[in-house]
Amino acid sequence: MPNGNLGTLLQEANHQDGHMLNWPMRHLIALGIARGLAILHSLSIVHGDIKPQNVLFDADFEAHLSEFGLEKLTIATPAEASSSSTPVGSLGYMAPEASLTGQPSKEADVYSFGIVVLEILTGRKPVMFTLDEDIVKWVKKQLQKGQISELLEPGLVELDPESSEWEEFLLGVKVGLLCTATDPFDRPSMADIVFMLERCRVGPEIPSSADPTSLPSPI
């Protein structure tokens, strides 16, 4: 792919005050990843290793998922799945239950996607936190303290708290937190996530109290 991967793009943005990645572009990247995962899940295919390095960009900066092998096209029995070499995630992006069971799942994909979304929005890498604090706990702590501006990656500081983009940013954060719920059954489906992120760009029509959990399901 001519424009590399999301990991490199985020790294370059951090070194250049984030100006390469404004809010509309970050939103489109998250939405592109969500749409790709939703298609895979609709075909009963689990990716197993969602992370920025596996999100590639074409000439138009449209996001494409990579690194899911042909073995994932086969629907395996539980016994086959337990002995499969299918990856269950990478450090910092792996769902808690996947790290314990070694089993890839749609719910684990959703968790990994949530981590990527929070990374896209905050510019912080999950693996740079201490053992007692990951990116999810850090985001929740900032929200509890009311220090929402601390969540903003340097290139997004110019967001006006009174603007629709600010509301969209906060809704994006909420989507990331929903995806990283501890209980896998509390996480939304990728189809729901696509719907939430598409609604995320309706701007002024989203009230300040908007919560992704209150949005109707498209399924």
N, C-alpha and C positions, 0 to 999 in steps of 0.2 A: 504494500500500500504506500502511495507516494508521500503521505503526510504522517507516517510513523504511528506511534501508539499513544494512548492517553497518559501513560506513566511519564513519558518523555515530555509531553505537552504540559503537564502539571508542573514538572520540574523546571522547565523553561519559564513558565509563568511566574513561579515563585522567585526566580532569579531576576525577573524583570518587572517586579512589583505587580504582577498579575495582569498587566494591561492587555495581554494577548487573549485573555479569556474573560470577556464581559459576561454579565448575567444571561442575556439571550443565548449566547453560544453555550454556556454551561448547561442551560436548561435543555437545549436541543441535543447535546451529547447524552445527558441522562435519559431523555425520552427515546433517543435512538437505541441505547442499550436496552431499555425496558421493552421496546417493541421487538427487538431481536430475541430476547429471552422469552417473551410471551409467545412468539412463533414456535420456538423450540419446545416449550412446555405444552403447547397445543398439540404437538406431534409426539408427546410422551418422551421427549429427549431431555435429559438433564445435562447441563453444561459441566458442572463439577469444579470449576476453577475460575470464577469471575473475579477479575482484578484489572487494574488499569493497563497492565502490560498486554492483556489479551483483548483490548479494545483498539482496533486499528481504524485509521481514517483514510478515505479515498481522496481523490483530487478536490472534491467539494466539501471535505471535512465531514462527510456523513460517516457515522460510527458503524463498524462491523465487528462482530464477535469472532474470535479465533480460538484455536487450541481446544477444540473438542473433537476427539478422534472418531473414526468410523465405528469403533466398538460401541459408541454411545447410540448408534442407530439401531442397535439390537436390544430388544426388550428382554432382559435377563430374568431368570427365576431368582428367588431369594438366595438359594445356595450358590448360584453362579455369581450373583452380585457381591456376596461376601468374599469371594476369592478374586474379584475383578481388580484390574490395575487402574480402573477409572479414578482419577484424582478426586479428592473431597475438598480441596481448597488450598490456599496458601496462607502463610503466617500473617495474621492481622485481618484476614478476610474470611477465615473459616468459621462456620457456624458452630456454636458450642456442642450441639448434639452430634455433628459430623466428626468433630475431633475425638469424641468419645466412642462412637460406633464405627467410624471409618466408612460410613455409608453415604453416598451422594444422594441428594433428594431435591425436589423442586423447592421445598421450604428452605433448604440450605442455600440454594441459588439466590433466593429472595434475600436472605440475610447478607450474603456477600454483596449483592447489588446495593443494599442499604448502606453498607460500609463505603462502597465506591461513591455513592451519592453524597454522603457526608464529607468525604475527601474532596470531591469536586467543589462543594460549596464552601468548605472551610480552608482548603489548601493544606490541611494537616495530614501527615501520613499516620496510619493506624499503628505502625510498628515503632513509632518514636515516643510512645507513652510508656510509663512504668508498668510493672506487673500488676499494680493495684488500680491502674486507671487506663482504660482504652479510649478510643475516640468517642464511643457511644456514651460512656460515663462522663467524659469531659464536656460533651455537648449538653448533656442533661444538667451538669453542674452550672454551666454558664447560664442556662435558661432559668434555673432555680434562683440564681443570684440576680437575675434581671440584667446580666451583662451581655445582652444580645449582640452588641457591636463587637465583642470579642470573638464571635463566631465568624465574622467576615474575613475572608482572605484579602490581603492588601489591595488587590485590583478591584474589589467590590466595595471599598470603603465609601465611594462616592454615591452609593445608593441612598436616596432620600427616604427617611423614615415615614414620610407622608405619601410616598409614591406607590403605585401599583406593583412595581418591581420589588419593593420591600416586602409587600404582602406575599408575592410569589416566592421570594426567597424563604420566608418563614414557613410557607406551606411545603416547600421542598425539604426543609429541615424536618418537618413533621413526618413527611413521607419516609425519609431516611430512618427516623426513629421507629415508625411502625414496622418497617421491614426488619429491624434488628430486635424485635421483641424476643425475650428469652424463650418463651414457649413457641415452638414452631407453628402450632395451630392458631396462634394469635396473629400471625403474619398474613398480610393480604396476598392474593394471587398476583401474578405478573399482569394479567388482564386488568385487574382492579388498579394496579399501579399505573399502567398506561393511561387509564381513564383519569386518574388523579392528576398526573403530570400534564395531560392535555388540558384539563380544567384549570391547571395552575397558571396558564397564560391568558385567561380571560380578563385579567387586570381588575379594573374598578368593580366588576360585577361580583368579585369575591369579597365578602365582608371581612373585617379584621378578626372576627371570631371564627373564621372558617377553620374546620377541622377535617382532615381527610377521612376520619372514621364516620363522619356524618354524610359523606357523599354517597349517592346511590350506586349500587353495583351494576356494571354493564352486562353481567352474566345472569 
